[in-house]
Amino acid sequence: MSKVRYLEPLPEPIDVAEFRKVVHSRRSVRNFTNKPIPAETLNDCLNMAMLAPNSSNLQQWEFYLVQSADKKAKLVEACLSQNAAKSAAELIVIVARTKSWREHARLVLEQWPQAQVPKLVKQYYAQLAPFYYWQGPLNSWGMVKKALTTVSGFVRPVPRGPFSQADMKVWAAKSVALAAENLMLALRAHGFDSCPMEGFDEVRVNKILKLPKDAFVVMVIGAGERTPDGVYYPQLRFDQQKFIHRV
Ligand SMILES: Cc1cc2nc3c(=O)[nH]c(=O)nc-3n(C[C@H](O)[C@H](O)[C@H](O)COP(=O)(O)O)c2cc1C
């Protein structure tokens, strides 16, 4: 038996029918009423977004609430003037960072929620995280890691990345997309709706938000109350059989 590290209180039973209602009623909404999302509701949704699982708990996300009229107009244009952006009560730009991990590794150790930081945790954030996530100048360390991994991979299972800035983008985007989904489901649970958008001009959005160099936009979410004609088509998903492989 493994050593008990911590006992999380058991979760309360959950009404699956209510959860199903949230998941099933979430649709990409392209037309919103002008009802605002109350600040505390939006805040609650953002808190739930930030509870998404994320790689190494390094919390690679940032959420830009674009609320000034001037920036909002520019962002709508950068979103190719899509209706989902034009009519949205809120525009939230979901951003991933590939270089915030070092600061966040330090914060994990500083803000650890127990009196003592366990030795394994200390080792992970002080040594292993930099080993995995630092790629070195001109990707030099990434290339060394790749070579070392290829050799040791012949004899034992090893993580095959991230070894480059491109890998780091995929690494960050995975976690950040999960936060985006949490955000959209939380909005739905509060009676609001959303539309995720990747139809935007990335260069223009970066400029509007003055994003740091290691930041990139994963998606822009338009949010608000749906109009009766806000969902354009019935929902379509292919048959489970096509996607589920039991091996
Ligand atoms: C990463 C991503 C990017 C998307 N980009 C857009 C977009 O730019 N404009 C849009 O109207 N819908 C966009 N969508 C919404 C999809 O078209 C939609 O999720 C899909 O058609 C399924 O419909 P449903 O969300 O109502 O189930 C995007 C969805 C995702 C996940």
The ligand as an SDF file (V2000), in Angstrom:
LIG
                    3D

 31 33  0  0  0  0  0  0  0  0999 V2000
  -10.9060   26.2210  -30.9390 C   0  0  0  0  0  0  0  0  0  0  0  0
  -12.2500   26.6070  -31.4740 C   0  0  0  0  0  0  0  0  0  0  0  0
  -12.3590   27.6360  -32.3810 C   0  0  0  0  0  0  0  0  0  0  0  0
  -13.6130   28.0480  -32.8590 C   0  0  0  0  0  0  0  0  0  0  0  0
  -13.6990   29.1400  -33.6650 N   0  0  0  0  0  0  0  0  0  0  0  0
  -14.9040   29.6240  -33.9960 C   0  0  0  0  0  0  0  0  0  0  0  0
  -15.0240   30.8600  -34.6750 C   0  0  0  0  0  0  0  0  0  0  0  0
  -14.0460   31.5350  -34.9750 O   0  0  0  0  0  0  0  0  0  0  0  0
  -16.2600   31.3120  -34.9830 N   0  0  0  0  0  0  0  0  0  0  0  0
  -17.3850   30.6200  -34.6450 C   0  0  0  0  0  0  0  0  0  0  0  0
  -18.4800   31.0930  -34.9460 O   0  0  0  0  0  0  0  0  0  0  0  0
  -17.3060   29.4310  -33.9860 N   0  0  0  0  0  0  0  0  0  0  0  0
  -16.1020   28.9310  -33.6400 C   0  0  0  0  0  0  0  0  0  0  0  0
  -16.0050   27.7710  -32.9110 N   0  0  0  0  0  0  0  0  0  0  0  0
  -17.2120   27.0500  -32.5380 C   0  0  0  0  0  0  0  0  0  0  0  0
  -17.3660   25.7630  -33.3280 C   0  0  0  0  0  0  0  0  0  0  0  0
  -17.7360   26.0430  -34.6450 O   0  0  0  0  0  0  0  0  0  0  0  0
  -18.3840   24.8860  -32.6130 C   0  0  0  0  0  0  0  0  0  0  0  0
  -17.8920   24.5380  -31.3460 O   0  0  0  0  0  0  0  0  0  0  0  0
  -18.7340   23.6090  -33.3840 C   0  0  0  0  0  0  0  0  0  0  0  0
  -19.3180   23.9010  -34.6160 O   0  0  0  0  0  0  0  0  0  0  0  0
  -19.6690   22.7150  -32.5930 C   0  0  0  0  0  0  0  0  0  0  0  0
  -20.8600   23.4050  -32.2330 O   0  0  0  0  0  0  0  0  0  0  0  0
  -21.3170   23.5400  -30.7070 P   0  0  0  0  0  0  0  0  0  0  0  0
  -20.1980   24.2450  -29.9770 O   0  0  0  0  0  0  0  0  0  0  0  0
  -22.5630   24.3540  -30.7250 O   0  0  0  0  0  0  0  0  0  0  0  0
  -21.5040   22.1530  -30.1680 O   0  0  0  0  0  0  0  0  0  0  0  0
  -14.7770   27.3520  -32.4460 C   0  0  0  0  0  0  0  0  0  0  0  0
  -14.6580   26.3010  -31.5470 C   0  0  0  0  0  0  0  0  0  0  0  0
  -13.4190   25.9510  -31.0400 C   0  0  0  0  0  0  0  0  0  0  0  0
  -13.3350   24.8580  -30.0120 C   0  0  0  0  0  0  0  0  0  0  0  0
  1  2  1  0
  2  3  1  0
  2 30  2  0
  3  4  2  0
  4  5  1  0
  4 28  1  0
  5  6  2  0
  6  7  1  0
  6 13  1  0
  7  8  2  0
  7  9  1  0
  9 10  1  0
 10 11  2  0
 10 12  1  0
 12 13  2  0
 13 14  1  0
 14 15  1  0
 14 28  1  0
 15 16  1  0
 16 17  1  0
 16 18  1  0
 18 19  1  0
 18 20  1  0
 20 21  1  0
 20 22  1  0
 22 23  1  0
 23 24  1  0
 24 25  2  0
 24 26  1  0
 24 27  1  0
 28 29  2  0
 29 30  1  0
 30 31  1  0
M  END
$$$$
